[in-house]
């Protein structure tokens, strides 16, 4: 180890959900924001709080921050003044009276089964029994008349108990009491659980702010509504890594530079309002970068951004530096383009994907030991005197439902193992730059994302391309109409357009995704587009009433396509 400084290791957890709220009605169409908040965002904060030596980067999409705040206000309003809750699933926990309509009861019964079967349902015998009994009702809806109110109440309570953060389940006596009770839940029980949920929603963002103020985490941001910035700037950027990709009919996204800058500036404003400081770093949506994207982030005052390993590999190969891929450690250092100040870090795909997709089936101690072994090998093979950083970047929300007890043992062992290893130093991207970590030059960047180093997850499939053409139509209507709107209505139109520009809609379109999830997201995308036309005072196109894509079964093994809830 002589002459070798500790290997810097950055854990970067990215938190994001698209806009599930209908901005006109205020109703939430899908519950994943509040469910991930009470399960994953609170657990991640708790693990960081529990290990004082831990350091990490936590990235938030601004549109997620706004939804968390809105949910906290809804629950508080209900508990204090019996105001309506605008999410039908959460409202079923709050309202003493359950729906009497058979269709609504069937919807509620099915909604309360959307959880990982192995890790979240089977773990609790009482919940597993309810889910097993619910099957015949879903298969034979005519039998719904025989489904008792108490059965539905117990399903609703157990669903929320299963989605509760593991750290909350272990520490909160109210939650432990409900788990021990197991069945026959009362109105008081439901209100008690809702109070716990409200406390988690109200406190979670403040916990991250406190960690940042203590210097234990670096908070960073994504452009406002999680758009795929390189494609908004230039659809043709997709050809950089995929020259033969099938493109949408539309050749460009009209005045995309204006929209990309809007997302960056609005994202910064939202972040500053919530956390009381300006972000130094940006995880561009899906690690999507291009040279134009880096110039935009640089001019916006960011010190760093990050992307995927495939982008760096494509860029080095295109620059005739393919030998660098096999010698030295080109991945484990930041880069910057000529005349730029912004440093770009690149995700170690192999190690990040071990945490995201592989270690969930391992014993926690074995998984952490394996990861530390890989990191020590990198540390031991670094050139004497060389300084390196390994960037471990992944969702902070979606992997843990596949781990035992929401990753409780793995995350605890991970932070302890990294903190105690003398060859390793947990740090943040900002601290790396402040500490003088050398930044290498990169003459050319090949546009791409963290998935395969391309944009194939967002463009090229017929369904994805149709989604882009619909968005281009909406943007043209916005350009033709928005300037003539009044101030408040113009702001509403810009924000509604931003929601439509989110990258998640295009992620889900395509035949490789589960049909029910594709249907959910396509329906919501068409609703957001229709709302935009309504705000603009324009008649929506007829095609918004028609389904244009469908899904099939989940891909074998999950792979990098794991995103949010996928039926077990």
N, C-alpha and C positions, 0 to 999 in steps of 0.2 A: 504493500500500500504506500510505500515511500514515494513522495512526490505527487500522490494522487489525492486531491481534495475529495470530500464526500460527494457522491452522486446526488445531484438535485433531483427530486421527484415531486412533480406537481399533480395532485389529484384535482381535476376540474369536473364538477358536477353541473350538468346543464338541466335546468328546470323549465319546462314549457308545456303549455296546452293551447290549442287554438281557441278562438272565440266561440263558445257554446251558447252564448246568450243572443237571443233575437233582439237587436238593438231598438226595434220599434216597440215590441210588446214588453220587453224586459224579461221574458220567460226564457229559462234555460232548457235547451233541447236535449242535452246529454249531461251526466253528472260528474264527469271525470275530474274536473278541476277541484271540487270540494273533497272528493274521495281521495285523490292523490295528496291533497293538502293534509288531511287528517291522518293519512297513513305514512306517506313518504317524506314530505317536507318537514313534518315535525320530528320524525325519527332521525333524519339526517342532521337536523339541528342538535338533537339530543346527543348523538354520538360525538359530534364536534365539541359540545359543551363538556362531555364526560372525560375527554382526553386533553388536558391543558397544553400538551406538547404538539397537538395536531395542528396542521396548517393545510388549507385547501382554498381553491377558487370555487365560488358558487355563482353560477350564471342564471339570471332570470330573464325570461321574455316579458316585456312590459305589459302585454295584453293578459298575461297570467297574473301579474301583480294586481291589476285592476279587478279581475274576477275574484281573487281571494278577498280583496277589500270589500267587494260588493256582497259576497256571501257572509262575511262577518257582520256587515250592517243588516242583512236580512235576518239572521238569527237573533241578533241583538234587538231588532225591531219587533220580532215576534215575542221574545221573552219579556220585553218591557211593556209593549203596547198592543200585543196580539195582531201586529201587522202581518200581511200576507207574505209567505215565502214563495218565491217565483221559480223554484225548481220542484217539479212534481214528485220526484223521489224523496227529496229532503222534506217536502211538505207532508208526505205520508207518515213520516216519523213525528212531525209536529202536530198534525191535526188529530183530535180525539176520534172523529168520525172517519171511517174508511169509505172508499167509493162503493156504491151499490151497483153501478153499471157493470155488467159481466165483462165487457171488453176492457174497461179500465182495470178491473180486478185481475184479468188475465195478463195485461201489460205489467202490472205491479208484480205479479207472481214471477213472470219471466225476468223482469229487471233485477229482482233480488237473487237471481242465480248467476249473474254475470260477474263471476270471480273465479280465480284459478282453483280448479277442483282439488288438486292434490294438496296445495299448500294452504289454501284459505277456507275450503269447505270441509274436507275430510279431517282436518285438524280438530274440529269441534264436533263431537258425536251428535249433539243436539241439532246443530245446523245441518249436518250431513243427513240426518234422518228426515228433516223437513224437505230438503232438496230431493231426496229419493222419493218422498211421497208426492212432491209437486209434479213429477214427470207425467203421470197419467192425466192430470188436469190439462197440461199443455197439449198433450196428444189428443185429448177428447174435450174440447172447450165446452161442449154441451153439459158437461158434468160440473161446471163452475158453480151451479146453484147449491151444490153440496159442500162447497168450501166455506168453512166457518170464518168469522171475523178474527177469532183468536189465532187461527192458523196464519192468516195474513199478517196480523200484528207480530207474531213471533218471527215470521220470515223477515219482516222489515227490520226488526231489532237485531236479529242475528246477522243480517247483511251488513249493517253498520258496525257491529262488533267485529266482524271479520275484516272490515276495511280500516279498523282503528290501528293506529301506530302501535308497534310492539312495546315501545317504551311507555306509552300511555297505558296499555293493558296491564303492564307490570306495576305501575306506580299509582294509578288512580283507583281508589277504593270503590268508587261508584261503578266503574267498569268491571272490576273484579266481582262485585256483588251480582251484577247482571249475568256474567258468565256462569257463576256458581248457581244462580237461580235456574237458568237454562230454558224455562218455558213459562207460559202463563203470564206474560209481561203485561203490566198495567199501564194506564195513562201516565201515572206518576213515573214509572220506569222509563217510558219514552221521553218524557220531559227531562228527566235526569240525564239521559244519554244525549239529548239535544243540547243541554247545558255544557256537557263535556265537549261536544263538537264545536259549539260557539266559542268556548275558551281557546281551543286549538286554532281556530280560524282567526280569532282576534289577536292572538299572541305570536303567531309563527313568524311574521315578517319582522316584528320587533326583535325577536331572538337573533335573527341573522344580522340585523343592524347592530345589535350589541356586540356580537362576535366580531364584526368588522371594526367597530370602534375600539375593541380590545386588541386589534392587530392579529387576530387568530384566523380570520378568513379574508380573502379579497373578493369583493362582490363585483361582478361584471354584468354586461347587458347584451341583449340581442336587439336588432332593429325592431321597431314597435310591434308589428303584428306578425313577426316571424316570416317575412317574405324571402323568396329566393333572390337575393339582391343581384347577383350576376345576370340572371335571366330577365329581371325587370329592367336592368340597364341595357341589355343586349341579348335578345333571344338566341342570336347566332353564337353566343359564347358556348352553347352546348356542343357546337361542332369542334371546339378546340380539342377536346379529348375524344370525341366521337364524330369523326368527319362524315360518316355515312348515316348519321341518325336521321330518322324520319321527322321532319319538322311540322309544326302547325301550319295551317293555311296562312295565318298572319305572319308577316315577315318580321315585324318589330312590335314591341310594346310601346304604344304612343307616349312620347315625352316621359320615358321611364326614368331618366336621370332626376327629374323633378320629384317623382314618387319615391325613388330610393332615398334621396336626401330627406324627404319628409319623414320617412320611417326612422332614419337615424336620429334626426333632431327630436322627433316626438318621443322616441325611445329614451334618449338622454333626459328629456324633461320629466318623463314619468319616473325614471330611476331616481333623479335628484329629489323629487317630491317625496318619494317613499323612504329613501335611505339617507337623505340629507347630505349627500356628497355626489360629486361628479365621477362617473366611472372612468377608470384608466384603460380598461380592456373591453373587448367585444368578441364574443363567440358569434360570428355571422351565422344566420339561420342554416342549420345542417352543415356548418363548416364550409358553406358555399363561398368561394372566392374567385376572383379574376383580377387582372391588373387594375381594371377600372374600379372594382370594389375596394381594393387596397388603397387606391388613391383617394376614394371617398372617405374611408375611415381615417386615413392619415390627415386629410384636411379638416376632419371633424374633431381632431385633438386627441384621438386615442393613442396610447403608447404601444399597445400590443393587440393582436388578434390571433386566432388559431384556426387551423384547418386539419384536413386528414392526411395521412401518410401517402395515400395514392396520388394526391395533388403534388407532393414533393417529388415522388418518384417520376411522375410524368414530366415534371418541370426539369429535373436533372437530366433525364433521358433526352428531352427535346434540346437541351443546351449542350448535348454531346459530353455530358459528365456521367455517363452510365457507370464508369468505373468507380465513381464515388459511392455507388450503392453497395459495393462489395468491399470497400476499404474504408478505414476510419469509422466514423459513426455519424454519417450525414443527417440521420433522422433526429439525433439527440442534441439539437442546437437550434436556436432561432435564426431566421433569415430576414433580410430586407431587400427591397428592390432599389435600383440606383436612384439617388436623389431623394429617397424616402427616409422618414424618421421612424415610421411604424415598424415594429418587429413582429414577425409572424412565426408562431410556434406550430409544430406539427405533431399530431396524435400518433402515438405508438399503437398501431392497429392491433397487433398481435396480443400485447399485454392488456390493452383496454378491452378487447373482445373476450379475453379469458374471464374478466370480471363480469362483463355483460351477458355472456352466453354459456360459459363452461363451468365456472366454479359453483354454480347454484346446486349442482348435484354432488359436490364434494363435501367432506367434513371441513368445517371452517378452518381448523388449524392446519390441515393438509393444504387447503387452497392458499392460505396466506404464506405458508412455508414455500410453496411452489413459486408464488409471485416473488417473494424475497430472493429465492434462488436465482431467478432470471435477472433481477435487478442487481444482485451482487456480481453476477457474471458480467453485466454491462459495466459496472463500476470497476471490476478487475481488469477489463480489457481496454479501458480508456487510455489514451496516450499519457505518459507521465507528464504531470503539470497541466494536462488538458481539463477543461471544464465542460461538463455535459449536463443536460437536463432531459429527463424522461417525462413526456407529457401523457398522462393517463386521463383520457377525456371520454365521458359517457353520460347517458341519461342519469339523473339523480332520482328517477321515479319508477322507471318501467322494469328494471331487472329484479327488484326485490320481491315482487309477488311470486317469483319462481324460486326464491331461496326459502329455506326453513325459517319460520318466525320473522319474516320480512327482513332477512339479512342481519338480524340482531347479533348473532355470534360472529359472522364474517366481518362486519364493519367494526365491531369492537376489537377483534383480533388484528384487523388491518391497521388501524391507527396505532395500536400498541406496538405491533411488529415494526412498522416504519419508524416510530419514535425511538425505539430502543436499539436499532441497528446502527453501529458506529460508521458503517460505510455509506449510509444513506442520510439525506437531509430533506425532510418534508418542507416545502416552500410554496411560493406563489409565483405567477408569471411576473407580476410587478416587482417583487423582491428580487427575482433573478436579474432583471434589468438594473435595479438600484444597486445590486451587488457587483455590477461590472461584468456579468456574463457576456463573453464575446458574441457578437452577432455577425453571421456570415453574409456574404453578398450573394444575391440570386439575380442573374441577368434577365431571366424570363420566367413568368409564372404561367403554367397551363391551367386554364379555368377548370374547376371541378369542385366536388364536395367530399365529405367524409365517407360517403358510400361509394366504393369502387373508384374513387377519384374522378367520377363523372357526374352528369346530371340525369342519368338514365332513370332514376327513381321519380323524377319530376317532369320528364318530357321524353317523347319518342313513342310511347304506347298510344294507340288511337284514342283511348279514353282520356289520357293526360293531355294530348294535343287538342282534343275537343274542349277540354276545360280551359286551356289557354285561349282558344278562339272566342269562347264565351266571355272570358275576362277582358279580352281586347275590345269586344263590342261594348261592354259596360264602361270601359275606360273612355272610349270615344264618346259615348253618351254623356259621361261626366265632363269631358272637355267642352262639349257643345253647350252644356246647360249650367254647370256649377257656378261659373263666373257671375251669372245673373241672379243667384240666390242671395237671400239675406244672410247676415253674419252667422247666426245660430244654425240656420239650415245649411249653410255652406260648410260649417264645421262638421255637422252631422253627415253630410255627403262625403267629405274627405275621410272621415273615420269609418264610414260604412264601406267605402272603396278599399280602405286599408285592410279591413277584415277579409274582403274577397281576395286580396293579394297574398294572403297567408299561404305558406308552402304546404301545409298539411293536406289541403284538399287534393293536391296533385299526387302527394305520396300515396294516398289510398286508392286512387283510380288505377285500375289494372286488374288483369285476370289472376294475378298471383295472391291476392288478398282475400280473406273470408268474405263471402257474399253479404252477410248481414252487416258487417262493419262498413263495407263499401257503400251499401245502401244508406246507412246512417249518415255518412259523410257527404255522399252526393246530394242527399235530400237537404242537408244543412247548407251546403254550398249554393244550391239553387235558391234556397230561401234567402241567403245573404245577398245574392245577386238581385233577386226580386225586390228586396228591401231597398237596394240602391236605386233601382229605377223608380220606386215609389217616392223616395226622398227627393229625387230629381224631378218628380212630376211627369215622368215618362211612362208609357205603357210597356210592361215587360214583354220581351219576345215570346212567342208561342213555345219555342223550344225549351223554355225553362220548366214547362209542365211535363216534359218527356225525360225518361231515364235514358242516359247515354252511355253508361258503362256498367259492368257487372263484375263480380268477383267469383273466385272459386275457393277451394280449400286453402288453408295456410300452407306455405312452402315447407318442405321437409326440413325438420330440424330447426325451424325458426330463422336461423341465420341472421343477417343484419337487418332483416325486415321487421324484427320485433319492435312494436310501437304501441304503447297504450294497452288497452284490453284486447286480447285475442282469445276467443273461446277455448277453454281447455279441452 
